[in-house]
Amino acid sequence: LEMPENQSAVRSPQSAGATAQRGKALLEIIYLATAEVSSAITTALATTVVSFLPVFAMQSAEGKLFKPLAFTKTFALGSAFFLGIVVLPAIAHLVLSLNFDKKRVRIVWNVALIAAGILFAVVYKTWLPVWLVVIGLNNLLENRWPERWKNYPNYINIAVVVLVATFFLAEEWVPLGHNNSLFVNYLFVLLLLGIILGALMSIVHFYEPVLKWCLENKGKFMLIPLFTILFGLVIWLGWNKSFGFAAKGFDKVGWNLRTTGFWGAMLHKFPGMGKEFMPSLNEGSFLLMPTSMPHSGVEENQRVVAQLDMLLANIPEVELAVGKAGRAETALDAAPISMYENLINYKPEFLINKNGKRETFKTDKKGRFILVSGDTLTNEEALLRGVKLAGLIPDPGGQYFRNWRPQIKSPNDIWDEIVRVTKLPGVTSAPRLQPIETRLIMLQTGMRAPIGIKVYGPDLKTIEDFGLKLESILKEVPSVKAEAVFADRIVGTPYLQLNIDREAAARYGLNVEDLQMFIETAIGGINVTTTVEGRERFPVRVRYPRELRDNPESIKKMLVPIPIAIGMGAQVPLGELVKIEYVRGPQMIKSENTFLTGYVLLDKKEGYAEVDVVEQAQRFIQQKIDDGELVVPAGISYKFSGSYENQLRAMKRLSIVIPISLITIFLLLFFQFKTVVASSIHFSGVFVAFAGGFIMLWLYGQDWFLNFSVAEVSMRELFQLHTINLSVAVWVGFIALFGIATDDGVIMGTYIHQVFEQRKPTTVAGVRAAVLEAGKKRVRPAMMTAAVAIIALLPVLTSTGKGADIMVPMAIPTFGGMTIQLMTMFVVPVLQAYWREGMVRKAEIGKLGN
């Protein structure tokens, strides 16, 4: 998520370079440079490691998903610390202590660069290695530049490296998509990096005058971070929770602040962050699970499943659709015959080759694809004709072939098409599900929907009636998708019931046991023997043929033998001994915690969070109960269930572990600076970064943010801007942010302490000069660290592959926090100056008193 590993690599050489200018022995230079930053780097990396303790404490599904990330991060940090503090100083001493003819070696090295560039260009037939030639020639000719331009060769080398690195990044990233040329993508990446690096270098360039103003106007400047923190708090908790105390205070003086237009506007603008357990991962397939009426028969369900498969297969984006009704012959599958499962695999957006990678195909000058047959077709025409991979001509310089129609922009659009075409009479709609996601939900809750209500009661009929009432009420909840609400029709399956006429049976000398045995054998069948075929065993079951037992009339005609004492060899039709009738019964019996159970399934509308939907539905149902519109029968109880239970469980644990982690980070700062005040100053970076993360999450949900296009590509679609809910993934992003939020402040504060130990200023002007010197020395490596972290997160924010649904919410708070956290480069020096100036003034007052 971020790059704290680069801190030791960035700051140790930077410090060594500065110390080398002071003319000391090489070994002493490297030792002092390493010692100067080692304690600060140790504390900074330790805070990052400690910040991941909440991830190690996670359990269940979230623990299995995020613990590998925490282990990877911890091992990476340990390796980076060892390299930066132990290996890099040793390598620096070894390289810098070599004695050789630098001019001759320099010439040989640059000639080798030129030769390598030409060789690679010829062998690989590409112009990219030419940058080696440019750097080599530039270095050979650097002494020919005028004195006033002596720094230009170095600038040229940096520019060449940046341009080439940007090209490789653009080639791999392709942010504007494959519909735009690589050159257009390159220009976009170059512009984006230029804006970021330009902004950071502007901070470095204007840092001294800006910090001077901040030190002279501490009160005015501190309003900025205070407002930032307050703004982030309002975004997180919402306007009502943040300023509800003010409304209560005005209530006491008789003024209802909640009825004002300003209060209503703020409530609408800042309702608080929505909450959910985890964003859904894109599995590349859907699972459609509608149901039919419980009284539908096997033949009808078979017909509906076949019809659903045909309808789904006709969607151009669908690659495969396979459905089933009912359950497999196993006790682990409890699906009734009226429940369907249609597995739908949809095509990837772009055509891929046998290796699973996107491939470009030959086109003419108009961008039309040239087929093997010689025809030329547009992408849309080729889709209508059903052109496959074998019909296209691979070409490295061609274009990617898109499998989706122009109006289909995302998997959500494919799901909308699925819902549209599968509207059949007598078949319910279904929530948006995916195969793996559904199996996890069903294993965790027993339901086939992410949200639902479990109704417990004494009998199935009462449970069904109450569930139907809840169904009608839930359809009125604004955040609930009405067409996806469905209560189990428990008592609705028709059963053929055979009631034995005891008097009639007695007249023929038959008892109940004899008749039950006959019915079981004739209709259900019994095992009479077992065949042995090698290592396999097969039971042999005897019963009437299907055509003699598949309807009530045939069953009535079954002949029951009567005892010999009554009539030798006589038989009587079964219809004279039993009364056959249809009755309604349960199609499936569920129980939990010894109670009979029924489900009411529901789904949320787009733009709503799971926890918010559940809370709104709970309030709505409780309001109906309070108003007397809904009466809960005796013995009936209900509770909401689904993924939101996982969110509550995870948040309950994180609410304990995250504060412990933050306290541990504070203690690490205290061990570094030995005072509570200094530790609090550097810990302030956590609050600023925390607010920055929430501000970025809020901006993602605003329609005006990045609402423009570049090269016909919407920036909102590129960066996948939409409402982000607080999930476990987002909190993991915040956890990663907490560890690095204090790093720049620690590095800056450590050097401020070192400068004060050397100078020991006794005046306010001296304090400000010392703070200014420390700030100027540490701002450049701090900006380098921020640049690495911010730039590294850009491809993550635009990623659309497997796992992007989790990575993007994780990266957003880190990106926003790192961006706003640049403010700590001014906050820490200002607070340090305020503290130190107070100590100096107290000392002056003490002297005057004496």
Residue pairs with C-beta under 8 A, 6 or more apart in sequence:
1 733
1 736
1 737
1 793
1 810
1 811
1 814
2 736
2 737
2 740
2 789
2 792
2 793
2 814
2 818
3 785
3 788
3 789
3 792
4 44
4 45
4 48
4 77
4 80
4 739
4 740
4 743
4 785
5 76
5 77
5 79
5 80
6 80
6 784
6 785
6 788
7 41
7 44
7 45
7 80
7 84
7 743
7 747
7 781
7 785
8 41
8 45
8 80
8 81
8 83
8 84
8 85
8 88
9 80
9 83
9 84
9 88
10 781
10 784
10 785
10 788
11 37
11 40
11 41
11 84
11 747
11 781
12 33
12 34
12 37
12 41
12 84
12 85
12 88
12 89
13 88
13 92
14 780
14 781
14 784
15 33
15 34
15 36
15 37
16 29
16 30
16 33
16 34
16 89
16 92
18 33
18 777
19 29
19 32
19 33
19 36
20 29
20 33
22 29
24 32
26 93
26 96
26 97
27 93
30 89
30 92
30 93
30 96
31 89
33 89
34 85
34 89
36 751
36 754
37 747
37 750
38 85
39 672
39 750
40 672
40 746
40 747
40 749
40 750
40 751
41 81
41 84
41 85
41 747
42 81
42 85
43 668
43 669
43 671
43 672
43 746
43 750
44 740
44 742
44 743
44 746
44 747
45 77
45 80
45 81
46 668
47 665
47 668
47 669
47 738
47 739
47 740
47 742
47 743
47 746
48 73
48 77
48 739
48 740
48 743
49 73
49 74
49 77
49 78
49 739
50 661
50 664
50 665
50 668
50 739
51 661
51 665
51 735
51 736
51 738
51 739
51 740
52 70
52 73
52 74
52 735
52 736
52 739
53 657
53 660
53 661
53 664
54 654
54 657
54 658
54 661
54 731
54 735
55 66
55 67
55 69
55 70
55 732
55 735
56 67
56 70
57 653
57 657
58 66
58 67
58 650
58 653
58 654
58 728
59 653
60 646
60 649
60 650
61 278
61 440
61 444
61 646
62 277
62 278
62 646
62 650
62 728
65 278
65 806
66 728
66 732
69 732
73 736
106 139
107 140
109 139
110 135
110 136
110 137
110 139
110 140
111 136
111 140
112 136
113 132
113 133
113 135
113 136
113 139
114 132
114 133
114 136
114 137
116 129
116 132
117 129
117 130
117 131
117 132
117 133
117 134
117 136
118 129
118 133
119 129
120 126
120 128
120 129
120 132
121 127
121 128
121 129
121 130
121 133
128 164
128 167
131 160
131 161
131 163
131 164
134 156
134 160
135 157
135 160
135 161
138 153
138 156
138 157
138 160
139 153
139 157
141 153
142 153
145 152
145 153
162 193
163 190
166 186
166 189
166 190
166 193
167 186
169 189
169 795
170 182
170 185
170 186
170 188
170 189
170 190
171 182
171 185
171 186
173 185
173 189
173 794
173 795
173 798
174 182
174 185
175 185
175 188
175 189
175 192
175 718
175 795
175 798
176 184
176 185
176 188
176 710
176 711
176 713
176 718
177 713
178 350
178 358
178 360
178 399
178 400
179 399
179 400
180 711
180 712
180 713
184 711
188 710
188 711
192 794
193 791
196 787
196 790
196 791
197 787
200 783
200 786
200 787
200 822
201 783
203 779
203 783
203 822
203 825
204 779
204 780
204 783
207 775
207 776
207 779
207 825
208 772
208 775
208 776
210 826
211 771
211 772
211 775
211 826
211 829
212 768
212 772
213 221
214 221
214 826
214 829
214 830
215 768
215 771
215 772
215 829
215 830
215 833
218 830
218 833
218 834
221 826
221 830
222 827
222 830
224 823
225 684
225 688
225 823
225 827
228 688
228 691
228 692
228 695
228 820
228 823
229 687
229 688
229 690
229 691
230 242
230 691
231 691
231 695
232 690
232 691
232 692
232 693
232 694
232 695
233 242
233 691
233 694
234 242
234 243
234 270
235 270
235 272
235 273
235 694
235 695
235 697
235 698
236 272
236 273
236 694
237 272
238 267
238 270
238 271
238 272
238 273
239 263
239 266
239 267
239 269
239 270
239 271
239 272
240 247
240 267
240 272
241 272
242 270
243 266
246 257
247 256
247 257
247 258
247 263
250 256
250 257
251 257
257 263
258 264
273 694
273 697
273 725
273 726
274 608
274 609
274 611
274 612
274 723
274 725
274 726
275 609
275 610
275 611
275 612
275 647
275 651
275 725
275 726
275 727
276 609
276 610
276 611
276 643
276 644
276 647
276 725
276 726
276 727
277 610
277 643
277 644
277 646
277 647
277 650
277 727
277 728
278 643
278 646
278 647
278 727
278 728
278 729
278 806
279 727
279 729
279 805
279 806
279 809
280 434
280 437
280 805
281 434
281 436
281 437
281 802
281 803
281 805
281 806
282 411
282 802
282 804
282 805
283 434
283 435
283 436
283 437
284 345
284 346
284 348
284 802
285 343
285 344
285 345
285 346
285 434
285 435
286 343
286 344
286 346
286 411
286 414
286 415
286 418
286 432
286 433
286 434
287 341
287 342
287 343
287 344
287 433
287 434
287 435
287 438
288 308
288 312
288 323
288 340
288 341
288 342
288 344
288 418
288 422
288 430
288 433
289 339
289 340
289 341
289 342
289 430
289 431
289 433
289 438
289 448
290 308
290 340
290 422
290 427
290 428
290 429
290 430
291 338
291 339
291 340
291 427
291 428
291 486
292 300
292 301
292 304
292 338
292 340
292 426
292 427
292 428
293 338
293 426
293 489
293 492
294 336
294 338
294 489
294 490
294 492
294 493
294 587
295 492
295 493
295 494
295 584
296 304
296 337
296 338
296 426
298 337
301 325
301 326
301 337
301 338
301 340
302 325
304 325
304 340
304 424
304 426
304 427
305 323
305 324
305 325
305 340
305 342
306 323
307 424
308 321
308 323
308 340
308 342
308 422
308 424
308 427
309 321
309 322
309 323
309 342
311 421
311 422
312 318
312 321
312 342
312 344
312 418
312 421
312 422
313 321
314 421
315 414
315 417
315 418
315 421
316 383
316 404
316 405
317 346
317 347
317 403
317 404
317 405
317 408
317 414
317 417
318 344
318 345
318 346
318 347
318 414
318 418
319 345
319 346
319 347
320 343
320 344
320 345
321 342
321 343
321 344
321 345
322 342
322 343
323 340
323 341
323 342
323 343
324 340
324 341
325 337
325 338
325 339
325 340
325 341
326 335
326 336
326 337
326 339
327 333
327 334
327 335
327 336
327 337
334 588
334 590
335 341
335 588
336 493
336 587
336 588
337 587
338 493
338 587
339 448
340 427
343 435
344 418
346 411
346 414
347 403
347 404
348 403
349 402
349 403
349 404
350 358
350 400
350 401
350 402
350 403
351 358
351 359
351 361
351 389
351 392
351 400
351 401
351 402
351 403
352 358
352 359
353 359
353 389
353 394
358 400
359 394
359 400
360 394
360 395
360 396
360 397
360 398
360 399
360 400
361 369
361 370
361 392
361 393
361 394
361 395
361 398
361 399
361 400
361 401
362 369
362 370
362 392
362 393
362 394
362 395
362 398
363 369
363 370
363 395
363 398
363 399
364 370
364 376
366 376
367 378
367 399
368 376
368 377
368 378
369 376
369 377
369 378
369 379
369 382
369 387
369 392
369 399
369 401
370 376
370 393
371 377
371 382
371 387
371 391
371 392
371 393
372 390
372 391
372 392
372 393
373 391
377 385
377 387
379 401
379 402
380 405
380 406
382 401
383 403
383 405
392 401
404 414
407 413
408 414
408 417
409 717
415 432
419 429
423 429
428 486
429 483
429 484
429 486
430 484
431 449
431 450
431 451
431 481
431 484
431 601
431 602
431 603
432 603
433 441
433 448
433 449
433 450
438 448
441 447
441 448
441 449
441 450
441 642
441 643
442 448
444 643
444 645
444 646
445 452
445 641
445 642
445 643
445 645
446 590
446 592
446 599
447 454
447 599
447 601
447 641
447 642
448 601
449 484
449 601
449 602
449 603
449 642
450 603
450 604
450 610
450 642
450 643
451 601
451 602
451 603
451 604
451 610
451 613
451 614
451 640
451 641
451 642
451 643
451 644
452 599
452 600
452 601
452 602
452 640
452 641
452 642
453 467
453 470
453 474
453 599
453 600
453 602
453 638
453 639
453 640
453 641
454 592
454 597
454 598
454 599
454 638
454 639
454 640
454 641
455 463
455 466
455 467
455 470
455 597
455 598
455 599
455 600
455 636
455 637
455 638
456 463
456 592
456 593
456 595
456 596
456 597
456 636
456 637
456 638
457 463
457 466
457 595
457 596
457 598
457 633
457 635
457 636
457 637
458 596
458 635
458 636
459 596
460 490
460 491
460 586
460 589
460 596
460 598
461 490
461 491
462 633
462 635
462 636
463 490
463 596
463 597
463 598
463 636
464 487
464 488
464 489
464 490
464 491
464 492
464 598
465 633
466 632
466 633
466 636
466 638
467 487
467 488
467 490
467 598
467 599
467 600
468 487
469 630
470 487
470 600
470 621
470 630
470 638
471 485
471 486
471 487
471 600
473 620
473 621
473 624
473 630
474 480
474 485
474 600
474 602
474 617
474 620
474 621
475 482
475 485
476 620
477 613
477 616
477 617
477 620
478 605
478 616
479 604
479 605
479 608
479 612
479 613
479 616
479 617
480 602
480 603
480 604
480 605
480 613
480 617
481 602
481 603
481 604
481 605
484 601
484 602
484 603
485 600
485 601
485 602
485 603
486 600
486 601
486 602
487 598
487 599
487 600
487 601
488 588
488 598
488 599
488 600
489 587
490 586
490 587
490 588
490 589
490 598
491 584
491 585
491 586
492 584
492 587
493 584
493 585
493 586
493 587
494 582
494 583
494 584
494 585
495 582
495 583
495 584
495 585
496 552
496 555
496 580
496 581
496 582
497 580
497 581
497 582
497 583
498 519
498 555
498 578
498 579
498 580
499 578
499 579
499 580
499 581
500 512
500 515
500 516
500 577
500 578
501 576
501 577
501 578
501 579
502 512
504 576
504 577
505 511
505 512
505 515
505 577
508 560
508 562
508 563
508 566
508 572
508 577
509 562
509 563
509 565
509 566
510 560
510 562
510 563
510 577
515 560
515 577
515 578
518 558
518 560
518 574
519 574
519 578
520 526
521 542
521 543
522 543
522 544
522 549
522 558
523 543
523 544
523 549
523 555
524 543
525 541
525 542
525 543
526 541
526 542
526 543
527 539
527 540
527 541
528 540
528 541
528 542
529 539
529 540
530 537
530 538
530 539
530 540
531 537
531 538
531 540
543 549
544 558
547 554
548 554
548 557
548 558
549 555
549 558
552 580
555 574
555 575
555 580
556 573
556 574
556 575
556 580
557 573
557 574
557 575
558 573
558 574
559 571
559 572
559 573
559 574
560 571
560 572
560 573
560 574
560 577
561 569
561 570
561 571
562 570
562 571
562 572
589 596
590 596
590 597
590 598
590 599
591 597
595 637
602 617
604 610
604 613
607 723
609 725
609 726
610 642
610 643
610 644
610 647
610 725
611 644
611 647
611 648
614 640
614 642
614 644
617 640
618 640
621 630
624 630
625 631
625 632
632 638
647 727
647 728
650 728
654 728
654 731
658 731
658 735
658 738
661 735
661 738
662 686
662 738
665 683
665 686
665 738
665 739
665 742
666 679
666 680
666 683
669 678
669 679
669 682
669 683
669 742
669 746
670 676
670 679
672 679
672 746
672 750
673 679
673 682
673 749
673 750
673 753
677 835
678 749
678 753
678 832
678 835
681 745
681 749
681 828
681 831
681 832
681 835
682 742
682 745
682 746
682 749
682 828
683 742
684 745
684 824
684 827
684 828
684 831
685 741
685 742
685 744
685 745
685 821
685 824
685 827
685 828
686 738
686 741
686 742
688 741
688 820
688 821
688 823
688 824
688 827
689 737
689 738
689 740
689 741
689 817
689 818
689 820
689 821
689 824
690 734
690 737
690 738
690 741
690 817
691 820
692 816
692 817
692 818
692 819
692 820
692 821
693 733
693 734
693 737
693 812
693 813
693 814
693 816
693 817
693 820
694 813
694 816
695 816
695 820
696 812
696 813
696 815
696 816
696 817
696 819
696 820
697 724
697 726
697 730
697 812
697 813
697 816
699 705
699 816
700 721
700 722
700 723
700 724
700 812
701 721
701 722
701 723
701 724
705 716
705 721
706 715
706 716
706 719
706 721
707 715
707 716
708 714
708 715
709 715
715 721
718 798
719 797
719 798
720 797
720 798
720 800
720 804
720 808
724 730
724 809
724 812
727 809
729 806
729 809
729 810
730 809
730 810
730 812
730 813
732 810
733 809
733 810
733 811
733 812
733 813
733 814
734 813
734 814
734 817
736 810
736 814
737 813
737 814
737 817
737 818
740 789
740 818
741 817
741 821
741 824
743 785
744 778
744 782
744 785
744 786
744 821
744 824
744 825
744 828
745 824
745 827
745 828
747 778
747 781
747 782
748 774
748 775
748 778
748 782
748 824
748 825
748 828
748 829
749 828
749 832
751 774
751 777
751 778
752 770
752 771
752 774
752 775
752 828
752 829
752 832
754 774
755 770
755 771
755 773
755 774
756 770
756 836
759 766
759 770
761 767
761 769
761 770
761 836
761 840
762 840
762 843
763 840
764 837
764 840
764 841
766 840
767 833
767 836
767 837
767 840
768 833
768 837
770 836
771 829
771 832
771 833
771 836
772 829
774 829
775 825
775 829
779 825
782 825
783 822
786 818
786 821
786 822
789 814
789 818
790 815
790 818
790 819
793 811
793 814
793 815
793 818
796 807
796 808
796 811
797 808
797 811
797 812
797 815
799 807
799 808
